[in-house]
């Protein structure tokens, strides 16, 4: 992923320059800095789709995340979306760790 726009903090200081190829370290830094979203562009000539997740990684992620939702009504549409999103984010994290990107 290539950063489409430079990222600045709340005071306008440059954190990461436009055009930087993002790594797992950058994504963790965004979390630490409280950056919720950035604009990205895919590398030239490459699709921007993420690689598919294995059933094993998805099952591991679900086993880790589902207990956190045990007090929620999983039939509620918003909760169902939150659960699915949390599971996919955890699966991507696990996949990145497995590939050494984290």
TIVEXVEX-282466 format. One record per residue (C-alpha): residue number from 0; x negated, z negated, y. Coordinates in nm, 3 decimals, padded with zeros to 5 digits. Example, Ala and Ser with C-alpha at 12.3 -4.5 7.8 and 13.67 -1.06 7.14 Angstrom:
TIVEXVEX-282466
+-----+---------+---------+---------+
|   i |    east |      up |   north |
+-----+---------+---------+---------+
|   0 | -01.230 | -00.780 | -00.450 |
|   1 | -01.367 | -00.714 | -00.106 |
+-----+---------+---------+---------+
This chain:
TIVEXVEX-282466
+-----+---------+---------+---------+
|   i |    east |      up |   north |
+-----+---------+---------+---------+
|   0 |  00.000 |  00.000 |  00.000 |
|   1 | -00.125 |  00.094 |  00.342 |
|   2 | -00.025 | -00.107 |  00.650 |
|   3 |  00.179 |  00.126 |  00.876 |
|   4 |  00.163 | -00.102 |  01.182 |
|   5 | -00.084 | -00.368 |  01.292 |
|   6 |  00.023 | -00.727 |  01.227 |
|   7 |  00.006 | -00.979 |  01.511 |
|   8 |  00.076 | -01.351 |  01.524 |
|   9 |  00.333 | -01.514 |  01.753 |
|  10 |  00.083 | -01.519 |  02.042 |
|  11 |  00.005 | -01.148 |  02.003 |
|  12 | -00.336 | -01.189 |  01.838 |
|  13 | -00.427 | -00.915 |  01.592 |
|  14 | -00.423 | -01.042 |  01.233 |
|  15 | -00.462 | -00.719 |  01.035 |
|  16 | -00.525 | -00.368 |  01.170 |
|  17 | -00.293 | -00.073 |  01.103 |
|  18 | -00.422 |  00.146 |  00.819 |
|  19 | -00.557 | -00.145 |  00.613 |
|  20 | -00.505 | -00.107 |  00.238 |
|  21 | -00.321 | -00.422 |  00.134 |
|  22 | -00.429 | -00.636 | -00.159 |
|  23 | -00.290 | -00.948 | -00.322 |
|  24 | -00.510 | -01.153 | -00.087 |
|  25 | -00.342 | -00.995 |  00.216 |
|  26 |  00.003 | -01.074 |  00.075 |
|  27 | -00.093 | -01.438 |  00.022 |
|  28 | -00.232 | -01.452 |  00.377 |
|  29 |  00.100 | -01.318 |  00.509 |
|  30 |  00.276 | -01.606 |  00.334 |
|  31 |  00.034 | -01.861 |  00.481 |
|  32 |  00.075 | -01.714 |  00.828 |
|  33 |  00.456 | -01.707 |  00.796 |
|  34 |  00.472 | -01.326 |  00.815 |
|  35 |  00.801 | -01.237 |  00.644 |
|  36 |  00.773 | -00.859 |  00.646 |
|  37 |  00.541 | -00.577 |  00.744 |
|  38 |  00.578 | -00.200 |  00.761 |
|  39 |  00.388 | -00.013 |  00.492 |
|  40 |  00.331 |  00.348 |  00.397 |
|  41 |  00.222 |  00.485 |  00.064 |
|  42 | -00.118 |  00.647 |  00.017 |
|  43 | -00.118 |  01.023 |  00.081 |
|  44 | -00.017 |  01.219 | -00.226 |
|  45 |  00.093 |  00.913 | -00.424 |
|  46 |  00.440 |  00.788 | -00.492 |
|  47 |  00.513 |  00.447 | -00.348 |
|  48 |  00.697 |  00.317 | -00.654 |
|  49 |  00.570 |  00.001 | -00.815 |
|  50 |  00.462 |  00.023 | -01.178 |
|  51 |  00.733 | -00.081 | -01.427 |
|  52 |  00.736 | -00.440 | -01.551 |
|  53 |  00.713 | -00.518 | -01.921 |
|  54 |  00.996 | -00.699 | -02.097 |
|  55 |  00.751 | -00.979 | -02.178 |
|  56 |  00.661 | -01.037 | -01.812 |
|  57 |  01.028 | -01.028 | -01.710 |
|  58 |  01.116 | -01.282 | -01.982 |
|  59 |  00.831 | -01.510 | -01.874 |
|  60 |  00.938 | -01.486 | -01.511 |
|  61 |  01.302 | -01.558 | -01.598 |
|  62 |  01.201 | -01.862 | -01.805 |
|  63 |  01.005 | -01.995 | -01.507 |
|  64 |  01.272 | -01.926 | -01.242 |
|  65 |  01.610 | -01.981 | -01.411 |
|  66 |  01.572 | -02.364 | -01.434 |
|  67 |  01.541 | -02.377 | -01.054 |
|  68 |  01.897 | -02.242 | -01.031 |
|  69 |  02.059 | -02.482 | -01.279 |
|  70 |  02.273 | -02.652 | -01.009 |
|  71 |  02.407 | -02.318 | -00.883 |
|  72 |  02.707 | -02.108 | -00.982 |
|  73 |  02.532 | -01.806 | -01.133 |
|  74 |  02.858 | -01.609 | -01.120 |
|  75 |  02.858 | -01.624 | -00.739 |
|  76 |  02.744 | -01.281 | -00.610 |
|  77 |  02.492 | -01.419 | -00.362 |
|  78 |  02.339 | -01.659 | -00.614 |
|  79 |  02.318 | -01.379 | -00.872 |
|  80 |  02.124 | -01.162 | -00.625 |
|  81 |  01.896 | -01.451 | -00.527 |
|  82 |  01.823 | -01.527 | -00.893 |
|  83 |  01.750 | -01.163 | -00.974 |
|  84 |  01.526 | -01.130 | -00.667 |
|  85 |  01.337 | -01.451 | -00.749 |
|  86 |  01.283 | -01.336 | -01.108 |
|  87 |  01.154 | -00.995 | -00.996 |
|  88 |  00.920 | -01.151 | -00.738 |
|  89 |  00.780 | -01.389 | -00.999 |
|  90 |  00.742 | -01.101 | -01.246 |
|  91 |  00.550 | -00.897 | -00.987 |
|  92 |  00.330 | -01.199 | -00.916 |
|  93 |  00.260 | -01.246 | -01.287 |
|  94 |  00.189 | -00.874 | -01.325 |
|  95 | -00.056 | -00.885 | -01.031 |
|  96 | -00.231 | -01.189 | -01.181 |
|  97 | -00.256 | -01.009 | -01.515 |
|  98 | -00.416 | -00.706 | -01.348 |
|  99 | -00.649 | -00.919 | -01.138 |
| 100 | -00.488 | -00.828 | -00.803 |
| 101 | -00.404 | -01.187 | -00.716 |
+-----+---------+---------+---------+
